[in-house]
Amino acid sequence: MQKNENTKHFQYKNDIHDTNTTQYSTCTPQVNELKEFNQPGKDTFDEGLFYSCLTTPGKGFGVSSTDKDAWYYNMHHTKRGKAIIFNHEHFQVKNKNLDSRTGTQMDCLNLEASLNNLGFSVTPYENLTLEELNEKIDHWIEKDYTKHDCFLMVVLSHGEQGIIYAKDRGYKPEDILWGRFTGDKCVTLAGKPKLFFIQACQGDRLDSGVQLRT
C-alpha cells in the first residue's frame, strides 16, 4: 500500500493491500467490494490500474477509476456521461422584479442537442422552485455513475454577486450545486470530471458591446 501523507490518498493495486494499517483502517475491509470498478470487458481499464481511495474524515470515501498521478482522466467507460440542465425562464421571487428570460428556451434546446451529439444522456428541467431543484439534485446524487466518464450540469437563470435564482428564491451555487457532488458524497464520481456551466449575471454592470468592422 502506498500512502501520501499530505492528501491522505491511498492506492490499492490488484488484490494486494496492507491489513496492518490502523490509522485509516476503514478503507481496508471494503477493498474486495471494489473489484467491480476494474473489470476488464465492462469498462476499458488497464489491468494494473490502481484503485484510488480518497478519504474525507467522518464522511467516507470515493473510488477513482483514474490513478492520482495520471496526466488525464479515464474517458473510456461505456457511457460518456450524464448531463442535467436547469433552465429558468419565469420567476416569482419575493421583493424582486425579475423579468422573464426571453430566448432561454432556444438556448436550452441547442444545449440539449449539442450534448446529445457529444454522447451525453441529457435531462432538462424548467422553472423549478428551490425545493424542487434540491429534490432533483438529491435524486441524481444517489445514481450510480460507475460506467460514466463524467458528469455535467448547466444552469440558465438570473443571478447577482454570489447568488443564482431558482423560480422562487436565490441560493449559493457552491452549497446547492457542486458542493453536493464531491467524491465523498457521490462516490462513483470520485476521480471523474464534474463540469458545471452557469449562465447568470453576477453584477449590475452592463457590457456595452463593441462595434465590429468586416
C-alpha positions as CSV (number, residue, x, y, z in Angstrom):
1,M,0.0,0.0,0.0
2,Q,1.2,3.5,-0.8
3,K,0.3,6.5,1.2
4,N,0.6,10.2,0.5
5,E,0.6,11.9,3.9
6,N,-0.3,15.3,2.5
7,T,-3.5,14.3,0.7
8,K,-4.5,11.2,2.8
9,H,-4.6,9.4,-0.6
10,F,-4.4,5.6,-0.6
11,Q,-3.9,3.2,-3.5
12,Y,-4.6,-0.5,-3.8
13,K,-3.1,-2.4,-6.7
14,N,-4.7,-5.6,-7.8
15,D,-5.7,-7.7,-4.7
16,I,-2.7,-6.7,-2.5
17,H,-3.3,-4.5,0.4
18,D,-1.8,-3.9,3.9
19,T,-4.1,-5.2,6.6
20,N,-1.8,-3.9,9.4
21,T,-2.8,-0.3,8.9
22,T,-4.9,1.0,11.8
23,Q,-5.0,4.8,11.3
24,Y,-7.2,4.5,8.2
25,S,-8.5,1.0,8.6
26,T,-12.0,2.0,7.4
27,C,-10.7,1.6,3.8
28,T,-9.2,-1.9,4.1
29,P,-12.2,-4.1,4.7
30,Q,-14.0,-2.7,1.7
31,V,-11.4,-3.2,-0.9
32,N,-12.7,-6.6,-2.1
33,E,-16.1,-4.9,-2.7
34,L,-14.5,-2.5,-5.1
35,K,-13.4,-5.1,-7.7
36,E,-16.4,-4.2,-9.9
37,F,-14.7,-0.9,-10.6
38,N,-11.9,-2.6,-12.6
39,Q,-13.5,-5.4,-14.5
40,P,-11.8,-5.9,-18.0
41,G,-14.6,-6.1,-20.6
42,K,-17.0,-4.0,-18.7
43,D,-15.2,-0.7,-18.9
44,T,-11.8,0.0,-20.5
45,F,-9.2,-0.1,-17.7
46,D,-5.6,-1.2,-17.7
47,E,-5.2,-4.4,-15.9
48,G,-2.7,-2.9,-13.4
49,L,-4.7,0.2,-12.8
50,F,-4.7,1.4,-9.2
51,Y,-7.8,1.8,-7.1
52,S,-7.6,5.3,-5.5
53,C,-9.2,5.6,-2.1
54,L,-9.8,9.3,-1.3
55,T,-10.7,9.7,2.3
56,T,-12.5,12.5,4.0
57,P,-12.6,12.1,7.8
58,G,-16.1,11.5,9.0
59,K,-17.7,11.4,5.6
60,G,-16.4,8.2,3.8
61,F,-14.5,7.8,0.6
62,G,-14.8,7.6,-3.1
63,V,-13.1,5.2,-5.6
64,S,-11.3,6.7,-8.6
65,S,-11.0,5.0,-11.9
66,T,-8.0,7.2,-12.7
67,D,-4.6,6.9,-10.9
68,K,-3.9,10.0,-8.8
69,D,-0.7,10.7,-10.8
70,A,-2.3,10.3,-14.3
71,W,-2.0,13.1,-16.8
72,Y,-5.5,12.8,-18.0
73,Y,-8.9,11.3,-16.9
74,N,-10.1,7.8,-17.9
75,M,-12.6,8.7,-20.6
76,H,-13.2,5.1,-21.9
77,H,-16.1,4.0,-19.8
78,T,-19.1,2.5,-21.6
79,K,-21.1,5.8,-21.2
80,R,-19.9,9.3,-22.0
81,G,-21.7,10.9,-19.1
82,K,-24.9,12.3,-17.5
83,A,-25.9,15.9,-18.2
84,I,-28.5,17.9,-16.3
85,I,-29.9,21.3,-17.4
86,F,-31.8,23.6,-15.0
87,N,-33.5,26.2,-17.3
88,H,-35.2,29.1,-15.6
89,E,-37.3,31.4,-17.7
90,H,-40.0,32.7,-15.3
91,F,-39.6,33.9,-11.7
92,Q,-41.7,34.6,-8.7
93,V,-39.2,35.9,-6.2
94,K,-40.5,37.9,-3.2
95,N,-39.4,41.6,-3.3
96,K,-37.6,41.0,-6.6
97,N,-38.8,42.1,-10.0
98,L,-37.1,39.6,-12.2
99,D,-38.0,39.7,-15.9
100,S,-38.6,36.5,-17.9
101,R,-35.5,35.4,-19.7
102,T,-36.6,35.6,-23.3
103,G,-34.7,33.2,-25.5
104,T,-33.6,30.8,-22.9
105,Q,-35.9,28.0,-24.3
106,M,-33.8,28.1,-27.6
107,D,-30.6,28.1,-25.6
108,C,-31.8,25.0,-23.7
109,L,-32.8,23.2,-26.9
110,N,-29.5,23.9,-28.5
111,L,-27.6,22.8,-25.4
112,E,-29.6,19.6,-25.3
113,A,-28.9,18.9,-29.0
114,S,-25.2,19.6,-28.7
115,L,-24.8,17.4,-25.6
116,N,-26.7,14.6,-27.2
117,N,-24.3,14.8,-30.1
118,L,-21.4,14.5,-27.7
119,G,-22.8,11.3,-26.3
120,F,-24.4,12.6,-23.1
121,S,-27.7,11.4,-21.7
122,V,-29.5,14.7,-21.1
123,T,-32.3,15.6,-18.7
124,P,-33.6,19.2,-18.8
125,Y,-35.8,20.8,-16.1
126,E,-37.7,24.0,-16.4
127,N,-38.7,26.7,-13.9
128,L,-38.1,24.7,-10.7
129,T,-38.5,26.2,-7.2
130,L,-35.5,25.9,-4.9
131,E,-37.2,23.0,-3.1
132,E,-37.9,21.2,-6.4
133,L,-34.3,21.8,-7.5
134,N,-33.0,20.4,-4.3
135,E,-35.1,17.3,-4.7
136,K,-33.8,16.7,-8.3
137,I,-30.2,17.1,-7.1
138,D,-30.8,14.6,-4.3
139,H,-32.1,12.2,-6.9
140,W,-29.1,12.5,-9.1
141,I,-26.6,12.3,-6.2
142,E,-27.9,8.8,-5.5
143,K,-27.3,7.5,-9.0
144,D,-24.5,5.0,-9.9
145,Y,-22.0,6.7,-12.3
146,T,-19.6,3.7,-12.4
147,K,-19.9,3.3,-16.1
148,H,-19.9,7.1,-16.9
149,D,-16.9,9.1,-18.0
150,C,-18.1,12.3,-16.3
151,F,-21.0,14.4,-15.0
152,L,-22.2,17.8,-16.4
153,M,-24.6,20.4,-15.1
154,V,-25.9,23.6,-16.8
155,V,-27.8,26.3,-15.0
156,L,-29.6,29.1,-17.1
157,S,-31.0,31.7,-14.8
158,H,-30.8,35.2,-13.3
159,G,-28.2,36.0,-10.7
160,E,-26.3,38.6,-8.7
161,Q,-23.0,38.6,-6.9
162,G,-22.5,35.1,-5.5
163,I,-26.2,34.2,-6.0
164,I,-28.2,32.2,-8.6
165,Y,-32.0,32.3,-8.7
166,A,-34.4,29.4,-8.7
167,K,-38.0,30.2,-9.6
168,D,-38.9,31.4,-6.1
169,R,-35.6,32.4,-4.3
170,G,-31.9,32.7,-4.6
171,Y,-29.2,30.3,-3.5
172,K,-25.4,29.9,-3.3
173,P,-24.2,27.6,-6.0
174,E,-21.3,26.2,-4.1
175,D,-23.7,24.9,-1.4
176,I,-26.5,23.7,-3.6
177,L,-24.8,22.6,-6.8
178,W,-21.2,21.3,-7.0
179,G,-20.7,21.0,-3.2
180,R,-23.0,18.0,-3.2
181,F,-21.2,16.1,-6.0
182,T,-17.9,15.7,-4.3
183,G,-16.3,12.2,-4.2
184,D,-17.3,11.6,-0.5
185,K,-21.0,12.3,-1.2
186,C,-21.3,10.8,-4.7
187,V,-18.7,8.1,-4.6
188,T,-19.0,6.8,-8.1
189,L,-18.0,10.3,-9.4
190,A,-14.8,10.4,-7.4
191,G,-11.8,11.0,-9.7
192,K,-14.0,11.9,-12.6
193,P,-14.6,15.3,-14.3
194,K,-17.6,17.2,-12.9
195,L,-18.4,20.1,-15.1
196,F,-20.7,23.0,-14.1
197,F,-21.7,25.7,-16.6
198,I,-23.7,28.7,-15.3
199,Q,-25.3,31.4,-17.5
200,A,-26.3,34.0,-15.0
201,C,-25.5,37.7,-14.2
202,Q,-23.1,38.2,-11.3
203,G,-23.4,42.0,-11.0
204,D,-25.3,45.0,-12.3
205,R,-22.8,46.4,-14.8
206,L,-23.7,46.1,-18.4
207,D,-21.5,45.2,-21.3
208,S,-22.0,47.9,-23.9
209,G,-20.6,45.7,-26.7
210,V,-18.0,46.5,-29.4
211,Q,-18.6,47.7,-33.0
212,L,-17.1,45.3,-35.5
213,R,-15.9,46.1,-39.0
214,T,-15.9,43.4,-41.6
